[in-house]
Amino acid sequence: MDIVKSNIVKSTAGRDEGDLFFVLDTQEEFLLLADGKRRRVESPKRKKRKHVSFVGESHSVVAEKIRSSEKITNSELRKALAACTGSGNQDQEGL
């Protein structure tokens, strides 16, 4: 499946291997990725398509905002990715 804007992808190479990201934009063989935490909306990660794997399409409000080029916040990205993985606040696990 071709990776398009607003898809959720998983990094398969680099320091961020295994992390989930939203695709904010596509540029031929590159993707602009953000997760709202380490990679913020203001400075997305530029990564080659071959270094990510497709996880799924998101139908969340955040994905709709990305598709329509509306302004999104980092907290919206974090919450949408947490909902995708099924985990709540990862800092409080085990309490």
C-alpha positions in Angstrom: 0.0 0.0 0.0 1.2 3.5 -0.8 1.9 5.7 2.1 0.0 9.0 2.0 -0.6 12.1 4.1 -2.2 11.3 7.5 -1.2 7.6 7.6 0.4 6.1 10.7 3.8 4.6 10.1 6.4 2.8 12.1 10.1 3.6 11.8 12.2 0.5 10.7 15.6 2.2 10.8 17.6 4.7 12.7 17.5 5.9 16.3 13.7 6.1 16.3 13.3 2.5 15.2 10.0 1.1 16.4 8.4 4.5 17.0 5.0 5.5 15.5 4.6 8.7 13.5 1.9 10.5 11.6 2.8 11.4 8.0 2.4 15.2 7.7 3.5 15.4 4.1 5.0 13.4 1.2 7.9 14.5 -1.1 8.6 11.9 -3.8 10.8 9.3 -1.9 10.7 11.2 1.4 8.1 11.5 4.2 7.7 14.3 6.8 6.9 12.6 10.1 5.9 13.9 13.5 4.8 12.2 16.8 4.3 15.3 18.9 6.9 14.3 21.4 10.5 13.9 20.1 9.5 15.1 16.6 7.2 18.0 16.9 4.9 19.5 14.2 7.2 22.6 13.9 10.2 20.4 12.9 9.1 17.1 11.4 11.5 14.3 10.7 12.4 13.8 7.0 12.7 10.1 6.4 13.0 7.9 3.3 9.9 5.8 2.5 12.0 2.6 2.6 12.9 3.2 6.3 9.2 3.1 7.5 6.5 0.5 7.4 2.8 1.2 7.0 0.8 0.7 10.2 -2.7 1.9 9.2 -5.0 4.7 8.2 -6.3 6.9 10.9 -9.8 8.3 10.8 -9.3 10.5 13.8 -9.9 14.2 14.0 -6.2 14.8 13.8 -5.9 12.8 10.6 -8.8 14.8 9.1 -6.9 18.0 10.1 -3.7 16.8 8.5 -5.5 15.9 5.2 -7.2 19.3 5.1 -3.9 21.1 6.0 -5.4 22.6 9.2 -3.2 23.6 12.1 -2.6 20.8 14.5 -0.9 20.7 17.9 1.7 18.4 19.3 -0.7 17.3 22.1 -3.3 16.3 19.5 -0.7 14.1 17.8 0.4 12.4 21.0 -3.2 11.7 22.1 -4.1 10.2 18.7 -1.0 8.0 18.6 -1.7 6.8 22.2 -5.2 5.9 21.2 -3.9 4.0 18.2 -1.6 1.9 20.3 -4.3 1.4 22.9 -2.1 2.8 25.7 -3.1 5.6 27.9 -0.4 7.6 29.7 2.8 5.5 29.4 4.4 7.4 32.3 2.0 5.9 34.7 2.2 2.2 33.8 2.9 0.0 36.7 1.5 2.3 39.3 
